[in-house]
Amino acid sequence: MKVLHIGISSTHNLGDVAISKMILSLFARNEVAVEHMDFNFSVVVAQCFQFSSKGANKERESQKDHIRKISNNRLLRVVSRLGRFIFFAPIVFFVFLRKVKGCEKVFIGGGNILMGIEYGFPMQVLSYVVFSRLLNKPVTFLCVGAGPFTAPGVKSILRFALSLSDRVICRDSSSKVLIEGVFGPSITDIEVLPDPVLIWPEAQKMQQKYDILFTFMPLFSPTIFPDGDADKAKEFKSCLIELAVNLICQGKRVGVLVTDPGVDLAVSEGIVSKIRDKTGVQLQVDIPANPDQMAALVGSAAIVFSTRMHGAIMALSQAVPALCVCWQPKIKGLYTDLGLAELLVQVDSSGCFSLQEVQEAITNITENRRLFVQRIGVARSDLEGIYENLWKRL
């Protein structure tokens, strides 16, 4: 069998890259031939005209800058993205026509493909589904985490796209419940399969470098999330700084991992600067170049504290206990599915989390780390079998 896989792979976000790589790896394990196509229209067009990958990155960055500079008005950003979409769509269709030739099925997934309409993602999702249906190709969505798809202007487009699809495989049970709650349980065949990065190959064990490794995301920031709250973002950032300062004062070795430099580097550097002002300690900021390096870095930590789901998932793949800020249903769903709900960090209505509860969780993990590692190992082993069975049915 030969299939066409459409996923996000040309991006600074290593979590998205890792998901796409694992999907391709799982197909290869089951001797399925794969033709790959990038989900992002701008990347497809850049590749079509044989721009270098560096040129494609510059194209994406220029688009981001263009959208930011137009206005903070969401409507104008949507209009700008729509104009680019209309221009790119015919080119992408012809690339799709060439790629899908000889393929029996189309699989869409790998990366967060359900983001807001100002990113153009819902329109791209619908386009790929319609392209597939026009050519009579069955469509399956893979590894979908339903977080940002609840943003305004997204639901109606995705409802149509999902209704034309044959199957949706969610990364967690909460995403399944959310999709069925919004669109109805009969919209299409929906099942749950935890994030494939959870079975990322274990990296060569390094000497433990960090007691706590942080990933900092600009949570609640209006520049990142259209419905963000500036006051919440400020409070959340203050909590992160205070937690890191407390840990350093306890003599803990603290580091910072950046999984998406395009979004997280600036906020990480800002937090590190504030921590240095308070403690005199300059924390190291690690920026891995690829998912393998990210796996090695999280593997060098005793505990990971992540605001990004990607960082937490990669840590769990390396049998490292990962505390994760629970700010979207998909995060709660995944940790609940894995039986690790006690590792979730709850955020209150003001954007803060309890420093005392986090400190107690870190102490509990430290004292019972072997038990947590064993539980994570059992969950990973179970997932290996689940993936093998599912991929044979695809």
Secondary structure, 3 states (H helix, E strand, C coil): CEEEEEECCCCCCHHHHHHHHHHHHHHHHCCCEEEEEECCHHHHHHHHCCCCHHHHHHHHHHHHHHHHHHCCCHHHHHHHHHHHHHHHHHHHHHHHHHHCCCCCEEEECCCCCCCCHHHCHHHHHHHHHHHHHHCCCCEEEEEECCCHHHCCCCHHHHHHHHHCCCEEEECCHHHHHHHHHHHCCCCCEEEECCCHHHHCCCCCCCCCCEEEEEECCCCCCCCCCCCCCHHHHHHHHHHHHHHHHHHHHCCCCEEEECCCHHHHHHHHHHHHHHHHHHHCCCCCEECCCCHHHHHHHHHCEEEEEECCHHHHHHHHHCCCCEEEEECCHHHHHHHHHCCCHHHEEECCCCCCCCHHHHHHHHHHHHHCHHHHHHHHHHHHHHHHHHHHHHHHHC
